[in-house]
Amino acid sequence: MKVLRLAFTVSFLCVFFSCNEKNEGLKFQVTNALDLERTYETVELSRSFLSVESLEGLGIKDLETNEVLTSQLVDNDGDGVHDVLLFQPAIKANATKTFEIVNTTESDSADVVCYSRFVPERTDDYAWENNRVAFRIFGPDAQYRFENKLKEGTLSSGVDAWLKKVEYSIINKWYKKYTEKTGTYHEDDGEGLDNFHVGRSRGVGGLAYKKDSTYYISKNFTKHKAITTGPIRTSFWVEYDLWGPEGNLIKESRVISLDYGSNLSKFEVTLEGVDTISAGLTLHEKDGVVTSHKNETWLNYWQPHAEAELGTAIVASPEYYLGSEKYETEEKDLSNGFMHLKVLNGKVIYYSGFTWSKSNQFKNQYAWEQYLSAFAKKLRTPLKMELVK
Protein backbone atom coordinates (compact mmCIF):
# COMPACT_ATOMS: atom_id res chain seq x y z
CA MET A 1 0.00 0.00 0.00
CA LYS A 2 1.76 3.12 -1.25
CA VAL A 3 0.96 6.82 -1.53
CA LEU A 4 2.97 9.88 -2.40
CA ARG A 5 5.17 10.69 0.56
CA LEU A 6 4.14 13.66 2.61
CA ALA A 7 7.59 13.76 4.10
CA PHE A 8 8.87 16.50 1.86
CA THR A 9 12.37 17.54 0.88
CA VAL A 10 13.21 21.11 0.01
CA SER A 11 13.82 21.36 -3.70
CA PHE A 12 16.93 23.13 -4.90
CA LEU A 13 14.95 23.63 -8.14
CA CYS A 14 12.42 25.73 -6.28
CA VAL A 15 13.18 28.86 -8.30
CA PHE A 16 11.96 27.08 -11.40
CA PHE A 17 8.63 26.02 -9.87
CA SER A 18 7.07 29.35 -8.78
CA CYS A 19 7.67 28.93 -5.06
CA ASN A 20 5.59 31.02 -2.75
CA GLU A 21 8.31 33.38 -1.51
CA LYS A 22 5.90 35.02 0.92
CA ASN A 23 5.72 31.87 3.07
CA GLU A 24 9.37 30.85 2.71
CA GLY A 25 11.22 31.52 5.95
CA LEU A 26 8.16 31.93 8.17
CA LYS A 27 9.14 30.67 11.63
CA PHE A 28 7.19 29.44 14.64
CA GLN A 29 8.05 28.04 18.04
CA VAL A 30 6.62 25.04 19.87
CA THR A 31 6.95 25.06 23.67
CA ASN A 32 6.72 22.06 25.98
CA ALA A 33 5.88 23.24 29.51
CA LEU A 34 5.94 19.74 31.04
CA ASP A 35 8.76 17.88 32.71
CA LEU A 36 8.26 15.16 30.06
CA GLU A 37 9.79 14.70 26.65
CA ARG A 38 7.11 15.02 23.95
CA THR A 39 7.22 12.63 21.00
CA TYR A 40 4.55 11.11 18.76
CA GLU A 41 2.30 14.06 19.53
CA THR A 42 0.62 15.65 16.53
CA VAL A 43 0.68 19.41 15.99
CA GLU A 44 -1.89 20.97 13.66
CA LEU A 45 -0.90 24.07 11.68
CA SER A 46 -3.93 25.88 10.28
CA ARG A 47 -4.06 28.48 7.53
CA SER A 48 -5.23 31.07 10.05
CA PHE A 49 -2.34 30.36 12.44
CA LEU A 50 0.21 30.71 9.64
CA SER A 51 -1.73 33.58 7.99
CA VAL A 52 -1.53 31.91 4.58
CA GLU A 53 -4.16 31.46 1.90
CA SER A 54 -3.10 27.90 1.10
CA LEU A 55 -1.13 25.13 2.78
CA GLU A 56 -0.29 23.45 -0.53
CA GLY A 57 3.40 22.90 -1.12
CA LEU A 58 4.40 23.80 2.43
CA GLY A 59 6.61 21.73 4.71
CA ILE A 60 8.24 22.11 8.13
CA LYS A 61 11.96 22.23 8.81
CA ASP A 62 13.47 21.61 12.24
CA LEU A 63 16.04 24.42 12.56
CA GLU A 64 18.01 22.49 15.18
CA THR A 65 18.63 19.48 12.94
CA ASN A 66 18.05 21.21 9.58
CA GLU A 67 15.74 18.28 8.72
CA VAL A 68 12.48 18.64 6.79
CA LEU A 69 10.00 16.64 8.82
CA THR A 70 7.28 14.21 7.79
CA SER A 71 4.02 16.13 7.39
CA GLN A 72 0.48 15.51 6.19
CA LEU A 73 -2.18 17.78 4.69
CA VAL A 74 -5.77 17.15 5.77
CA ASP A 75 -9.09 18.43 4.42
CA ASN A 76 -11.29 17.94 7.48
CA ASP A 77 -14.56 19.31 6.08
CA GLY A 78 -14.37 17.79 2.59
CA ASP A 79 -14.57 21.09 0.70
CA GLY A 80 -11.50 20.38 -1.41
CA VAL A 81 -9.26 22.79 0.52
CA HIS A 82 -6.71 21.52 3.03
CA ASP A 83 -7.46 22.82 6.52
CA VAL A 84 -4.41 21.72 8.52
CA LEU A 85 -0.81 20.68 8.05
CA LEU A 86 0.18 17.96 10.54
CA PHE A 87 3.60 17.09 11.91
CA GLN A 88 5.07 15.47 15.03
CA PRO A 89 7.92 17.38 16.67
CA ALA A 90 10.29 15.85 19.21
CA ILE A 91 10.70 18.34 22.08
CA LYS A 92 12.61 17.79 25.29
CA ALA A 93 11.12 18.49 28.72
CA ASN A 94 10.63 22.18 29.57
CA ALA A 95 11.99 23.22 26.18
CA THR A 96 11.13 25.42 23.20
CA LYS A 97 12.02 24.52 19.63
CA THR A 98 11.91 26.66 16.50
CA PHE A 99 10.65 25.47 13.12
CA GLU A 100 10.55 27.06 9.69
CA ILE A 101 7.96 26.87 6.94
CA VAL A 102 9.60 25.86 3.68
CA ASN A 103 8.43 25.37 0.14
CA THR A 104 8.67 21.75 -0.86
CA THR A 105 8.22 19.19 -3.58
CA GLU A 106 7.03 15.64 -3.15
CA SER A 107 9.62 12.93 -2.69
CA ASP A 108 9.49 9.15 -3.09
CA SER A 109 6.50 7.02 -2.17
CA ALA A 110 6.03 5.66 1.37
CA ASP A 111 3.80 3.28 3.25
CA VAL A 112 0.54 4.63 4.67
CA VAL A 113 0.72 3.33 8.23
CA CYS A 114 -2.22 5.35 9.60
CA TYR A 115 -4.93 3.71 7.54
CA SER A 116 -8.69 3.19 7.60
CA ARG A 117 -11.43 2.13 5.24
CA PHE A 118 -14.97 0.87 4.88
CA VAL A 119 -14.94 -2.92 4.41
CA PRO A 120 -17.91 -4.02 2.25
CA GLU A 121 -16.39 -7.43 1.52
CA ARG A 122 -17.12 -8.53 5.11
CA THR A 123 -20.62 -7.12 5.40
CA ASP A 124 -19.77 -3.49 6.28
CA ASP A 125 -17.10 -3.06 8.92
CA TYR A 126 -15.15 0.17 9.26
CA ALA A 127 -11.57 -0.63 10.29
CA TRP A 128 -8.64 1.60 11.24
CA GLU A 129 -5.04 1.19 12.42
CA ASN A 130 -1.62 2.74 12.91
CA ASN A 131 1.80 1.26 13.63
CA ARG A 132 0.73 0.01 17.08
CA VAL A 133 -2.96 -0.93 17.24
CA ALA A 134 -6.02 -1.66 15.08
CA PHE A 135 -9.80 -1.39 15.61
CA ARG A 136 -13.12 -1.86 13.86
CA ILE A 137 -16.81 -1.01 14.25
CA PHE A 138 -19.89 -2.51 12.59
CA GLY A 139 -22.38 -1.15 10.06
CA PRO A 140 -26.03 -1.50 8.99
CA ASP A 141 -25.67 -4.62 6.83
CA ALA A 142 -24.14 -6.52 9.75
CA GLN A 143 -27.11 -5.35 11.84
CA TYR A 144 -29.61 -6.43 9.16
CA ARG A 145 -27.97 -9.87 8.97
CA PHE A 146 -28.14 -10.26 12.75
CA GLU A 147 -31.78 -9.21 12.96
CA ASN A 148 -32.75 -11.56 10.12
CA LYS A 149 -30.66 -14.50 11.38
CA LEU A 150 -28.33 -14.48 8.37
CA LYS A 151 -24.64 -15.39 8.28
CA GLU A 152 -22.03 -12.81 9.38
CA GLY A 153 -24.53 -10.86 11.47
CA THR A 154 -23.28 -8.50 14.18
CA LEU A 155 -25.33 -6.21 16.38
CA SER A 156 -22.94 -3.98 18.29
CA SER A 157 -21.92 -0.37 18.69
CA GLY A 158 -18.94 -1.49 20.76
CA VAL A 159 -15.40 -0.97 19.47
CA ASP A 160 -13.46 -4.10 18.48
CA ALA A 161 -9.70 -4.42 19.08
CA TRP A 162 -7.45 -6.16 16.56
CA LEU A 163 -4.34 -7.28 18.42
CA LYS A 164 -1.42 -6.68 16.07
CA LYS A 165 2.27 -7.36 16.78
CA VAL A 166 3.75 -5.64 13.73
CA GLU A 167 4.20 -1.99 12.77
CA TYR A 168 3.07 -2.34 9.16
CA SER A 169 -0.53 -2.21 7.97
CA ILE A 170 -2.49 -5.45 8.39
CA ILE A 171 -6.13 -4.52 7.66
CA ASN A 172 -6.17 -5.39 3.96
CA LYS A 173 -3.99 -8.45 4.49
CA TRP A 174 -6.20 -9.89 7.22
CA TYR A 175 -9.43 -9.25 5.32
CA LYS A 176 -7.88 -10.88 2.25
CA LYS A 177 -7.55 -14.08 4.29
CA TYR A 178 -11.30 -13.87 4.85
CA THR A 179 -12.33 -13.13 1.24
CA GLU A 180 -9.94 -15.63 -0.38
CA LYS A 181 -10.46 -18.30 2.31
CA THR A 182 -6.69 -18.67 2.72
CA GLY A 183 -6.76 -18.41 6.49
CA THR A 184 -8.41 -16.55 9.32
CA TYR A 185 -7.54 -13.41 11.26
CA HIS A 186 -8.86 -15.18 14.36
CA GLU A 187 -5.60 -17.15 14.51
CA ASP A 188 -2.11 -15.74 15.06
CA ASP A 189 0.33 -16.45 12.22
CA GLY A 190 2.97 -14.14 13.66
CA GLU A 191 1.32 -10.76 13.02
CA GLY A 192 -1.36 -10.96 15.72
CA LEU A 193 -5.07 -11.78 15.59
CA ASP A 194 -8.62 -10.78 16.46
CA ASN A 195 -9.61 -12.79 19.53
CA PHE A 196 -11.23 -9.86 21.36
CA HIS A 197 -14.94 -10.45 22.01
CA VAL A 198 -17.25 -7.42 21.81
CA GLY A 199 -20.87 -8.62 21.57
CA ARG A 200 -23.22 -6.11 23.21
CA SER A 201 -20.40 -4.77 25.39
CA ARG A 202 -18.77 -1.39 24.89
CA GLY A 203 -15.55 -3.05 23.72
CA VAL A 204 -12.80 -0.44 23.79
CA GLY A 205 -14.56 2.90 24.22
CA GLY A 206 -18.11 2.41 22.95
CA LEU A 207 -20.76 4.79 24.31
CA ALA A 208 -23.76 4.31 26.60
CA TYR A 209 -26.27 6.61 28.27
CA LYS A 210 -27.21 6.03 31.89
CA LYS A 211 -30.72 6.92 33.00
CA ASP A 212 -31.58 6.04 36.57
CA SER A 213 -29.78 2.69 36.98
CA THR A 214 -30.08 1.51 33.35
CA TYR A 215 -27.53 1.84 30.56
CA TYR A 216 -28.86 2.38 27.03
CA ILE A 217 -26.79 1.74 23.90
CA SER A 218 -27.14 2.40 20.18
CA LYS A 219 -27.19 -0.12 17.36
CA ASN A 220 -24.64 -0.20 14.50
CA PHE A 221 -23.52 2.92 12.62
CA THR A 222 -25.71 3.86 9.65
CA LYS A 223 -23.56 6.27 7.60
CA HIS A 224 -19.83 6.74 7.07
CA LYS A 225 -17.36 9.03 5.31
CA ALA A 226 -13.58 8.80 4.97
CA ILE A 227 -11.55 11.90 5.85
CA THR A 228 -7.83 11.07 5.60
CA THR A 229 -5.11 8.44 5.68
CA GLY A 230 -1.37 9.01 5.72
CA PRO A 231 1.90 8.80 7.59
CA ILE A 232 0.63 10.74 10.62
CA ARG A 233 -3.17 10.40 10.90
CA THR A 234 -6.17 8.47 9.72
CA SER A 235 -9.70 9.71 10.41
CA PHE A 236 -13.30 9.11 9.35
CA TRP A 237 -16.88 10.10 10.25
CA VAL A 238 -19.78 7.84 11.22
CA GLU A 239 -23.39 8.51 12.19
CA TYR A 240 -25.91 6.48 14.23
CA ASP A 241 -29.70 6.28 14.16
CA LEU A 242 -31.55 7.88 17.05
CA TRP A 243 -31.15 5.84 20.21
CA GLY A 244 -31.72 6.01 23.96
CA PRO A 245 -34.61 5.62 26.41
CA GLU A 246 -38.16 6.45 25.39
CA GLY A 247 -38.74 10.19 25.61
CA ASN A 248 -35.00 10.91 25.66
CA LEU A 249 -33.73 10.03 22.19
CA ILE A 250 -30.10 10.80 21.35
CA LYS A 251 -28.68 11.97 18.04
CA GLU A 252 -25.02 10.97 17.59
CA SER A 253 -22.19 11.25 15.08
CA ARG A 254 -18.46 10.77 15.57
CA VAL A 255 -15.16 11.69 14.01
CA ILE A 256 -12.69 8.95 14.95
CA SER A 257 -8.98 9.50 14.39
CA LEU A 258 -5.75 7.67 15.18
CA ASP A 259 -2.28 9.19 14.99
CA TYR A 260 1.10 7.62 14.40
CA GLY A 261 2.74 6.24 17.53
CA SER A 262 -0.39 6.35 19.70
CA ASN A 263 -2.19 3.42 21.34
CA LEU A 264 -5.32 5.55 21.78
CA SER A 265 -7.89 6.59 19.17
CA LYS A 266 -9.52 10.00 19.51
CA PHE A 267 -13.33 10.05 19.60
CA GLU A 268 -14.84 13.47 18.90
CA VAL A 269 -18.57 12.91 19.36
CA THR A 270 -21.39 15.30 18.44
CA LEU A 271 -24.51 14.69 20.55
CA GLU A 272 -28.02 16.09 20.84
CA GLY A 273 -30.52 15.20 23.55
CA VAL A 274 -28.18 14.58 26.51
CA ASP A 275 -25.78 16.55 28.68
CA THR A 276 -23.83 13.50 29.91
CA ILE A 277 -22.61 10.30 28.27
CA SER A 278 -20.50 7.30 29.32
CA ALA A 279 -17.64 5.61 27.47
CA GLY A 280 -17.06 1.99 28.41
CA LEU A 281 -14.55 -0.85 28.54
CA THR A 282 -15.83 -4.43 28.46
CA LEU A 283 -14.98 -6.42 31.58
CA HIS A 284 -15.18 -9.72 29.66
CA GLU A 285 -14.97 -12.53 32.27
CA LYS A 286 -14.69 -10.02 35.15
CA ASP A 287 -11.35 -11.55 36.11
CA GLY A 288 -9.25 -8.42 35.61
CA VAL A 289 -8.52 -5.28 37.61
CA VAL A 290 -10.15 -1.88 37.08
CA THR A 291 -7.90 1.04 37.99
CA SER A 292 -8.52 4.75 37.65
CA HIS A 293 -6.81 7.98 38.51
CA LYS A 294 -9.25 10.81 39.15
CA ASN A 295 -6.62 13.55 39.13
CA GLU A 296 -5.26 12.35 35.81
CA THR A 297 -8.69 11.43 34.38
CA TRP A 298 -7.96 7.95 33.04
CA LEU A 299 -9.62 4.55 33.45
CA ASN A 300 -7.90 1.22 32.80
CA TYR A 301 -8.92 -2.44 32.75
CA TRP A 302 -6.03 -4.90 32.97
CA GLN A 303 -7.04 -8.52 32.38
CA PRO A 304 -5.70 -11.98 31.57
CA HIS A 305 -6.40 -12.65 27.91
CA ALA A 306 -5.76 -15.92 26.02
CA GLU A 307 -2.46 -16.82 27.70
CA ALA A 308 -1.39 -13.17 27.65
CA GLU A 309 -2.46 -9.88 29.20
CA LEU A 310 -4.51 -7.02 27.81
CA GLY A 311 -4.95 -3.45 28.99
CA THR A 312 -7.83 -1.33 27.68
CA ALA A 313 -8.20 2.30 28.67
CA ILE A 314 -10.05 5.60 28.32
CA VAL A 315 -8.49 9.03 28.85
CA ALA A 316 -10.28 12.39 28.84
CA SER A 317 -9.31 15.96 29.63
CA PRO A 318 -10.63 17.42 32.91
CA GLU A 319 -13.34 19.58 31.34
CA TYR A 320 -15.17 16.45 30.13
CA TYR A 321 -14.41 14.10 33.03
CA LEU A 322 -17.20 13.42 35.56
CA GLY A 323 -15.98 10.21 37.22
CA SER A 324 -15.85 6.46 36.69
CA GLU A 325 -17.82 3.36 37.63
CA LYS A 326 -17.32 -0.39 37.62
CA TYR A 327 -20.66 -1.77 36.46
CA GLU A 328 -21.18 -5.52 36.89
CA THR A 329 -24.21 -7.60 35.96
CA GLU A 330 -25.03 -11.24 35.30
CA GLU A 331 -26.27 -10.33 31.80
CA LYS A 332 -23.83 -11.48 29.10
CA ASP A 333 -21.48 -8.79 27.75
CA LEU A 334 -23.08 -5.96 29.73
CA SER A 335 -20.46 -5.64 32.48
CA ASN A 336 -18.31 -2.61 31.70
CA GLY A 337 -16.00 -0.12 33.31
CA PHE A 338 -17.45 3.32 32.52
CA MET A 339 -16.00 6.79 32.39
CA HIS A 340 -18.77 9.38 32.75
CA LEU A 341 -18.36 12.44 30.56
CA LYS A 342 -19.89 15.90 30.35
CA VAL A 343 -21.26 17.04 26.99
CA LEU A 344 -20.07 20.60 26.30
CA ASN A 345 -21.60 22.67 23.50
CA GLY A 346 -22.99 19.51 21.94
CA LYS A 347 -19.65 17.65 21.95
CA VAL A 348 -17.55 15.30 24.00
CA ILE A 349 -13.95 14.26 23.31
CA TYR A 350 -12.17 11.26 24.77
CA TYR A 351 -9.41 8.81 23.82
CA SER A 352 -9.61 5.04 24.02
CA GLY A 353 -7.31 2.18 23.12
CA PHE A 354 -5.32 -0.79 24.33
CA THR A 355 -2.06 -2.64 24.69
CA TRP A 356 -1.48 -6.39 24.32
CA SER A 357 1.40 -8.02 26.16
CA LYS A 358 2.41 -10.09 23.11
CA SER A 359 3.07 -6.89 21.15
CA ASN A 360 5.90 -6.12 23.62
CA GLN A 361 5.03 -2.41 23.59
CA PHE A 362 4.88 -2.11 27.39
CA LYS A 363 6.68 -4.23 29.95
CA ASN A 364 3.73 -4.64 32.34
CA GLN A 365 0.59 -3.01 33.75
CA TYR A 366 2.63 -0.39 35.60
CA ALA A 367 4.41 0.72 32.41
CA TRP A 368 1.06 0.93 30.58
CA GLU A 369 -0.48 3.04 33.33
CA GLN A 370 2.55 5.34 33.30
CA TYR A 371 1.82 5.85 29.60
CA LEU A 372 -1.80 6.73 30.41
CA SER A 373 -0.65 9.13 33.11
CA ALA A 374 1.70 10.91 30.70
CA PHE A 375 -1.00 10.99 28.01
CA ALA A 376 -3.44 12.66 30.43
CA LYS A 377 -0.84 15.22 31.49
CA LYS A 378 -0.22 16.14 27.86
CA LEU A 379 -3.96 16.63 27.32
CA ARG A 380 -4.08 19.04 30.26
CA THR A 381 -1.00 20.94 29.08
CA PRO A 382 -0.94 20.92 25.27
CA LEU A 383 2.08 22.08 23.31
CA LYS A 384 2.02 25.85 22.84
CA MET A 385 2.62 27.34 19.39
CA GLU A 386 3.68 30.89 18.63
CA LEU A 387 4.77 32.65 15.46
CA VAL A 388 8.23 34.17 15.59
CA LYS A 389 8.01 37.85 14.75
N, C-alpha and C positions, 0 to 999 in steps of 0.2 A: 504494500500500500504506500504509494508515493504521492507527494504534492510538491509544488514549487516551494523551496525553502524560504521561510520568513526570517531566517537568520541572514541578514544582509551583510555585504561587504561594500565598503566605500569604493566607488569606481573612479579610477584615475582618468577615465574618459568622460567624466562628468561634464566638462565644458562643451562636449559635443552633443549632449543630450538635454539641453535646456533645463539645467538644474535650477531649482527655486532658490536663488541666492538670498532671498529675504529670510528664509528659515535656517540656512546654513550658519552654524556657529551659535545658535540659540542654546543657552545653558540653563540647567535647573539642578537643584540640590535635593537629595533625599536624606532625611534625618531619622535615625533610629534612637529613640529616647529610652529604650529598655536596656537592661543589663543582660541582654541575650543577643547572640548573633542572629541575623535575619537572612535566611536563605529559602528558596522555593516559595517565595511570597510574591504574588503578582501585583504589579503597579499598573494602574490604568492612566494613560495620558489622553485627555480629551482635546478636541479642537479648541474649546473655550479656554482651557488651562494654558495651552501653548499659544493662543491667539493666532491661529492659522485657519485658513479657509478649507484646507484639505490636509489629510494625513497621508495621502498617497505618496509613495516614494521616500518616506522618512524613516530613519533608523535611529538607534541610540548608541552612542559611544561612551564607554567608561573611560574617563580622562586619566584615571590612575593607572590602568593597564593598557590604554590606547586600543582596546578591543571593541569592535562593533558587536553588540549583544544580540542574541536571538530575540526576535520580536514577532508580534502577530497583530494584524489588523482585524477588527471585528465590527460588523454592522449589526448592532443589537436590535434595531427596530425594523429591519428588512426594507428600508427605503432606498437601498442601492448606494448609500453613502456611509463610509466607515465612520463609526462614532468614537472608537477608542483604539489606541495603540498600546499593546500589552508588552511588558517585559518583566524579568525577575532579577533584581539586583541582589548582590551579596554584600551586606553591610555589617560591619563588626558592631559589637555592643557599644552603646553610647557614642555613636559616630555619625558623621555627616559625609556624604560622598557626592561628587559633582559629575554630572553627565552632560553630554552635548548632543543636540539634534544634528544629524548629518543627512545629506542626500545620498541615496543608495540605489543600487541595482540588484536584481535578484541573482542569487548564486545557484549552486547545484541543487538537486532535489534531495529531500530528506523524509524520513518516516514520520507519519502523523501518529504520535503516541497518544495524544488526547483526542479520543475518537468516540463518536456515537452515531447511531442510526436506528431508524425504524426497521423492524425485522418481519416483513410479511411472509417469509418462507416458513416461519414457525408461528402460525396464527398471526399475531401482531404485537410482539414484544417491542419495547424500546430499550436498547442496551447502551451503556456508556462505560468508558474505562480511561485510565491513564497508565503510567509506568508502574503503578503500585497496586491498584485495586480495580475491580469491575463490578457493575451493578446492572439490574434490569427491572422494569415494571411492565404491567400487562394491560392490553388494550381491549376494545369492544368485541372483537371476534372471539377472543379467548373467553370472554364473559358469555357471549351467545352460545358457544360450544358447551360451556359448563351448565348453563341453564336449560339446554336442550339435550343434555346427556350424550354429547358427541365426544369423539376423541380429541385430545389435546386441550381440553377445557380448563380454564383457570379463573377463579373468581377471587381477586385480591387487589387491594390498593396498597398492600405492603411493598417494601423495597427488598428485592432479592440481592444477595451477595454472591458474586462469582469469585472463588478463592484462587487467585492466580499466583504463581511463583516467579514468573518471568517479567522482564520490563517491557518486552515488545507487545504489540497488539495481538489479542487472541480472539476477539469477538467473531470476526469473519471465519477464522480457522475452526473455532469450536462449532459454530452453526453449520459449517460445511460438513462436519462429521454427521450432523443430524440429517441434512438434506440428501447427502450421498450415501448414507447408511454405512459409513466406513468406520464408525466407532460411536462413542457417546461422551459428551462432556460431563457426564455424571461419574466418570472414572478418571483417575489421575494417570496420565501417561508421561508425567514429568513436568508439565506446565501448570498443573493445578486442576481444579474441577468445581462443579456446582453440586455440593451436597448439603446446601443450606436450605432448610425447610421454611417456607413462609406461611402458606395456607391463609387463614383469616387474620393472622398476626400482623403486627406493624413492621415485621422484618427489621430493616436497618433504617429507621427514621420515618416510617409512614405516619400519617396523621389520624387523629381521632378527636371527637368533641365530647366532653363530659358534661352531662346534664343530670343533676342530682347524683345518683351513684352509678349511672349507666354510661358506658362509652359507646358512641355511635361512630360508624366508619362509612366511607364511600365505597362505591364499586370501582370497576376498572376505569382508566382514563378513556375519554371519548374522542378527543382531537389532539393533534400533535403538529409541531413545526420545528424543523432544524434551524439552528442559529449559526453555530460555528464548530469547526474542528481545526486542530493545528498542533504545533509543537508546545504551546503553553496552555490552551484551554479548549474544552469542548462544552457546548451548552445547547439546550433545546427547551421548547415550551410544550406543556401539556395542559389540557383542560378536563374537568370532571363534570358529570351531570350533577344537578342539585341533590344534596344529601343532608342527612341530619334527622333529628326528632321531628315529629309532626308539630307544625306550628312554628318551627325554628329552622327552616331550610337554609342550607349553606351553599353559596356559590364559590367555587374554587378554581384557580389556575396556578400553575407553577412555572418558573424558570429554574431549571436544574443545571448546574455547571460543575465541572471538575477540572482543577488545574494541575499542571505538572508537579510531581513531587509530593502531592498531598494525599493523605489517606481518607480525607473527608470531602464529600460532595457538599456544595452550597445549595440550599433550598430557599428560593425567594418566592414566597407564596402570597398571592393576592386573594383576599377573602371578603365576602359580604355576608352579613347575617349574624356574625359572632364577634365578641371582643376578646375572647380567649380561645386557645386551641392547644392540643397536646401532641407532641411528637414521641413516638414509642420505639422501644427495642424489644423484640420477642425474647421471652425467657425460656423458650424451648422446653426442656425437661425440668426446669426449675432447680437445676443442680449446680448453678453457678453463683457468682457473688455480684450483687449490685453495689456499686460505689458511686458517690457523688461528692462534689465539692462546691458548696453554695457560693463561696466567695469567688470562685473561679468559673462558676456557671457551666459545669460539665457533668454528664451522667455516663457511667460506663457499666457494661455487663460483661464480666469475664467468666467463661464457661469451658468445661471440657467439651471437646467436639471431635468425634471420630478419630480417636487415638492421637489427638493434638489439642491445642487450646485456641480459643477464639475470643477476641475482644471486640465488642460493638459499642459505639459511643455517639452521643449528641453533645454539641457545644453551641452555646448561644452567647450573644453579648448581653450585658446587664440590663439594657433597656427593654429587652424582650423577656427576660427570665423571670418566672413567677415561682418556681420551686419544682420538686420532683416527687415521684410516688412509685412505689413498688406495688403493682396491682396483680394479685394472684386469684385465680378462679379454677374450678374443676372443669370448666368448658374448654375443649380442645382448641389450642392456638390462641386463646384470648388472654393469657397471662403476659403482661408486658411491663417493662419499666418505662415510666412516662416522665418527660419533661414538660411542664406546663408553661405556656408562652402567652405573652400579651400581644394582641393585634393592635398595631399603631398605624393610624391613617390607612387602614385597609390592607396592611401588609404585615407579614412576620418573616424574619430571616433566621435560619439556623443551619448548622452544619452537621452532617451525620456520615459515619463510615465505620471502618473496621480494620483489624489486623488479624492475621492468621499465623500461628506459630511456625508452620512449615514454610512460610515465605521468608523467614529469618530477617524480617525487617526490624523487630524489636526483641530484645533478649528475654523479657518476661513481662508480667502484668505491671510491675513498677515502672519499667522503662516506657511502656505504652501510656500509662497515666501521667508520666512526666511530659510526654509529647502533648497530651491533652491540656495539661496545665499551661505549657508554653503557648499552645494554640490560642487558648482563652486569653492569655495576657496580651498577645498580639492583636486580638480583636478589640480589646479595651484601649490599647494604645497603638493605633495604626501608624504606619510610616507617614511622615510629614513631607510634603513636596512644596518647593518654593522656587519660582523663577529667579535666576541670577540677573540682577540689573546691570 
